[in-house]
Amino acid sequence: MNPPPSSDRPSLKKVFVLSTAMLSFISFWKASAIVLCDFGSSAYYSGGIAMNAYGPAFPWFVMGVMLFAGVMLAVYVESCSMFVRGGVYVVVRHAMGKFLAKIAVSSLVFDYVLTGPISAISAGLYISYLAKSLLGMAGLPADFSPNMLAVVFGVAVIAYFWKENIKGVKESGDTNVRIVLFVAVIAVILLLWSFLTVYVRGFTLPPFKLEFSEEALGWSKHISWLKPIGFIGVFMAFGHSILALSGLESMAQVYREIEDPKVPNLKRTAVIVFVFSVMFTGVLTFLSSMIIPGDLIAGEYAENLLSGLALHLHGPYFARLALQALVVISGGLILMGAVNTSFVGANGILNRVAEDGILHDWFRRLHPKYGTTSRIITMVAVLQVIIIIASRGDIFLLGQAYAFGVLWSLVFDTLSLIVLRFKDTEFEREWMFPLNIKVKRYQVPVGLMAVLAVLLITGCLNLVTKPTATVAGVIFTAVFFTLFQVSEKLNEKKATLHLDDDEAEEKLNLKSEADINTILPELSKPNRILVPARNPDNLVHLKQVLKTVDDETTDIIVLSAKVAKAMEFGREETPVTDEDKDLFRNVVLMAEKYGKTVKPMLVFSNDPFLSIAQVARDARVGEIVMGVSGSVGAEVQLEKLAMAWGMLQKEDGLQVTARIIWQGRELTYKL
Amino acid sequence: MMKQQDSATLASLLSADSIFYLDGTYDRPGLVAFLAAKLHPRVAEVIGEKALVDRLNEVEKLNNILETGLYIPHAKLPDLSDFHAAMAVIPAGLKDPASPYAVRAAILLLSPGKPPFFQQHLNMLASMARTFQTPFIDKLCSLSSPAEAAGLFASAGR
């Protein structure tokens, strides 16, 4: 048999390149924008809801909640740094098991399901009141009910985002950045103009005086020792303001996308979110209370506080009206962003629990056209529409219910971190919430315990002061918990828990390329490293590369070279096995953990070492980093690679560094 | 990128008395045993012939024929202090059922087994694979004597 001349030796055929959105990473600025698009939206309604509950002391408590948000952001930094694909469900499951994780995620879903209605209604109210202003100015009748208009608007917004999410329109980080920048500009204008107003007119600090409404006391009215004064009153008021903390779970969702160095960038994200929130939600609420007459805050502007602020600034009416319009536009953008986040977040968390087998596969059936988990998305949309209609646009009612999900998901998350400090002492934590006391091998989390105490007291008081929220929240949690329990039992009876390949949460799109050379233009950085990998459980070498390589200057190609003895060129086959997918899934997880971009490829040939050498030659890599093979050993691997490399070289051959890395050892040679 | 530096060249390892032209009647183990027998006198001080063959057969379980038709049976011997090689040229080709390629040139390489020599050992393997491309093997097969083959290495600066 005569081998082909070397000049005619074919390049690799049947190259599969993994393309998944998760292989691109974002800056901490973009991550901050994504979080703020959810977390920052509460500025538009939290003040009014708090005022309605306990009167003129509301700005103190809203500011207090924003400062407490800094504490909760720090809690999330610790939990995210432990689990790249984390969030409340993963943390609670790890710490306290599936049973409590199901309860935690039920309350989190309640949070997401309410985020849509409260955000949509709030946006609708702002638009309604602006419409009233404009119609009034034009001398036209404006005797419609803002709440009813908000309901109509809310349903339309939910329907729109339901459709968009069914179609699988991805939430764009760039869009979030633009929205937050626009909101920031409006916020700065509001802040500066407010300070000017306060300077011109003088000010009085709002009184720290709690005047709870009958409704805000809830069942506590019937408990003689539970008086809304002193310590208890403070926590009651805090509980009525805590809905402003909604959106922190986005930190956990966005962490996997943050670029290297992950934990420092996460901390920067937390700082940006904190500063923005204190200024935007905290300070603006404070300024609102100092500028808008008290009776108007409680009346006309209870449902659109920032519009009221714009209209009561010092200056000509038209300018104030124009600012009101800008406030409404910015509010509409960020609030509708929060509606979308509610779909994305609920869909994400329900898919995550479905992967664990605690949500029946029926819910994860993909849309035949768009390939999205349309049943989950539709369920969320239906629930949100029901809530909007049942609320009749009453933002105060929605605010009450909202706090339930927010608070109890935070309780579970914080409690889990405390448990993990004792349960999982070996876990390498890149960052820990401060105030810890080392006792033997434990880091006793005094700081976290204090946070948990605050959350638990607030949560318990909320149970009695918000009867509607308590009843709704408990029923919702019970229903979802039951759904999870039944699903888990039904899933256990099935032959396999694995879904069809198409329905995996992480869609591993392996696109077939005609030739390796079509992929090479995507490698744009000055340095390249090739990391062959075969065994999904043996990626020590990839971990070492990801830890040490500079993502700015180095392309990392992860190559799975498979032996395919009976390859048929030209046929459209996808001989990609479950083991290949496990490998790439682990590669993606590891890349996410370190925030570094990798280019995973799968090639078929008769000789894996020849494939490695060919890709290395064609991509002109400077380094090949392999894990050790259990079947042949490091030296044989290097020998085979040397022969393959030599065979592919011309007279003045390229040189490459070959490294083999395994636990505690490394061999490095030049070829 | 630097050119590879080989402290021991093929020309220095393969002289006329270490190059053999064979017909295709051998099988792969037989070919290895033949070359081992020819090379053994140079390494007799460090290993017996049977032990050498056994050692080679052990390594050869993981070795393969390159698609150019080159086959490099090799072993690292701890007590060896220098590289030794013997080559067989099989113009008719030696078909091995375990491989899609026929062996047309085989180089038995014995390397010092000490860690400082491993880089050189890899260089030798790469150098052989780079040198013995198909046109070169074609040329070798067209020659008729070991002396001509040795001259080919020398003239090519290998």
Interface residues (C-beta under 8 A of the other chain):
Chain A: M1 P3 P4 P5 S6 R9 N606 D607 L610 V632 E635 V636 L638 E639 K640 A642 M643 A644 W645 G646 M647 Q649 K650 D652 G653 L654 Q655 Y669 K670 L671
Chain B: M1 M2 K3 Q4 L62 N64 L66 E67 T68 G69 L70 I72 H74 K76 G93 K95 P100 Y101 A102 F118 Q119 H121 L122 N123 L125 A126 S127 M128 A129 R130 Q133 T134 P135
